[in-house]
Structures are given as C-alpha cells and as structure tokens.
Amino acid sequence: MLVPMEHTTSSDELYAQAMKLNAGERAMLAGLLLESLEPHAEDDVDEAWREEVERRIHELDQGMVRPVAWEQVRARLHGTP
C-alpha cells in the first residue's frame, strides 16, 4: 500500500517537467518509476511474456494461426459486423 507523501518542490518540478513529455515518454517514465519500487517483482512476468511472444511467433511462422486486423478485432468486440 502506498502512503501519500507531502509534495516537495523537487517532486513538483519533476512532475511539471514530466508533463511536457509526450504520452509514450511519460508511459516509459512511469514504468521505470514503478519498477524502481519493486525491481524484481516483474521478473517472472517478463519471462512469461517472452515465452508467450515466442509461442505466438512460432504459431504464425508455422501457419498454425492467421493474423487478424485490428479493425476486425475491434468490430467483434463492439458487436458490429
């Protein structure tokens, strides 16, 4: 559980600078900051994702599955033909 802390001038300045970054850069920074709080908590998750990506690439390479365009997936999710 995170305990709210009083903002300091330096954290306010860092926040102001971070808000000048584009969304991708802010997301990367947020991820790095979260990792710094629990650096080893995601080791197993990273390994599991690596294995999942390798499995999916293998299935694509072997012709076991076909890629589906995002537009088709989105239409299915929203119940439109």
C-alpha positions in Angstrom: 0.0 0.0 0.0 1.3 3.4 -0.9 1.3 6.1 1.7 0.7 9.6 0.4 3.6 11.9 1.0 3.7 15.6 1.0 4.9 17.0 -2.3 8.3 18.6 -2.2 9.5 21.4 -4.5 11.7 18.9 -6.4 8.8 16.4 -7.0 6.6 19.2 -8.2 9.3 20.4 -10.6 9.9 16.8 -11.8 6.1 16.4 -12.4 5.9 19.6 -14.3 8.9 18.5 -16.5 7.4 15.1 -17.0 4.1 16.6 -18.2 6.0 18.2 -21.0 6.9 14.8 -22.4 4.8 13.1 -25.0 2.4 10.2 -23.9 4.9 7.5 -24.9 7.8 9.1 -23.0 5.5 9.6 -19.9 4.4 5.9 -20.0 8.1 4.8 -20.2 9.0 7.0 -17.3 6.0 5.8 -15.3 7.1 2.2 -15.9 10.6 2.9 -14.9 9.5 4.6 -11.7 7.2 1.7 -10.8 10.0 -0.8 -11.5 12.2 1.1 -9.1 9.7 0.5 -6.3 9.7 -3.3 -6.8 12.6 -4.1 -9.1 12.3 -7.9 -9.0 8.5 -8.2 -8.8 8.1 -8.5 -12.5 10.9 -10.8 -13.4 8.5 -13.8 -13.7 6.0 -11.7 -15.6 8.7 -10.6 -18.1 9.8 -14.2 -18.6 6.2 -15.3 -19.1 5.5 -12.6 -21.7 8.8 -13.5 -23.5 7.7 -17.1 -23.7 4.2 -16.1 -24.9 5.6 -13.9 -27.6 7.9 -16.7 -28.8 5.0 -19.2 -28.9 2.8 -16.8 -30.9 5.6 -16.1 -33.4 6.2 -19.8 -33.8 2.5 -20.4 -34.4 2.4 -17.6 -37.1 5.6 -18.9 -38.7 4.2 -22.5 -38.9 0.9 -21.3 -40.3 -1.0 -22.6 -37.3 -2.8 -19.3 -36.9 -3.6 -16.3 -39.1 -3.2 -12.7 -38.0 -6.4 -10.7 -37.7 -6.5 -7.0 -38.5 -7.2 -4.7 -35.5 -10.3 -3.3 -37.3 -11.8 -6.8 -37.3 -11.0 -7.4 -33.7 -12.4 -4.0 -32.6 -15.6 -4.7 -34.7 -16.1 -8.1 -32.9 -15.5 -6.6 -29.5 -18.1 -3.9 -30.2 -20.6 -6.4 -31.7 -20.6 -4.8 -35.2 -20.2 -6.8 -38.4 
